[in-house]
């Protein structure tokens, strides 16, 4: 089961959502608003910004930059899975 980091909880709170470990074995986090699941984010086979930061902060910054470039089209669509992944896992 994925361990949610304190900074990810903080990011979710800023968005007005609650996050919990995902019930989908292929995803890391389920996102809830008003007790309704609205998204499942983060593929379990990949690391995210908080995990990279623990290894190497410089590497984490490079990975974040690459993630944001790669997901430029979907990360700005408010309410989409890409939006929540960007704001919770990569901020």
N, C-alpha and C positions, 0 to 999 in steps of 0.2 A: 504494500500500500504506500502511496506517495505521501511524503511528509511535507505538509504545507508550512512554509516559512513565515515568520512574523511580518516581514515586509510585504509579503503577498496578501496577508490578511489586511494590512494597512491600506494597500492599494485598492483592494475590494471595497473596503469601507468608504473610501473616497468616492467610489462609483455608486454607492448606495446598494451594494449587493453583498450576499453572504456566500462564502465558498466552503466546500467540504471535499474530502477525497472522493474521487469519482466512483460510481458503481459500475461504470464501463471499464473493463480491464485494459482497454486500449488507450484510455485517457487518464490524465492526472487529477483533474479538478472538475467538479460540477459547480456551476454558478447558479445562485438562486436569488430571485427578487420576489418579495411578498410570498415567501414559502413555495414558490413555483420554480422548477428548474427551467432555466432559460438558455443554458449553454453547457457543453462539455468541452474542456480545453486542454491542450498540451498532450501530445502523443507520449506514451510511456517510454518509448525507446530512445528518447532524446533528452538532453539536458536543457536547462533554462538559465536565465540570467543569475538567479540566486545560487544555483548549484555551481555554475562556472566561477562566481565570485569567491567561493570557498577554496577553489583550486588556484586561481590566478586572476586578480582583478583586471589586469591588462588584457588577458585573453577574454574575460567576460565582456569587456567593453567592445572588443572587436566582434565577438559573436553577436552582441546586441545590435551593433551597426549593421552587420550582415543580415540578421533576422529582419530588421526594419526595412531594409532595401528589398529583400526577397518577398516581403508581404505588403509592399506599398499599396497594392490595389485593394486589399481586403481589410487592412487594419484601421482604416478611417471610416468604415461603415458602422455607425453607432448601433450597438445591440447585436452585432454579428459575433460569431465565435472568434474570428480574427481580431476583432476589436477588444474583446475581453482577454484574449491571450496576450495581446500587445500591452494592454494596460495593467494586467495582473502579473503575468509571468516575465515580461521584458522591460518593465519600468523600474 
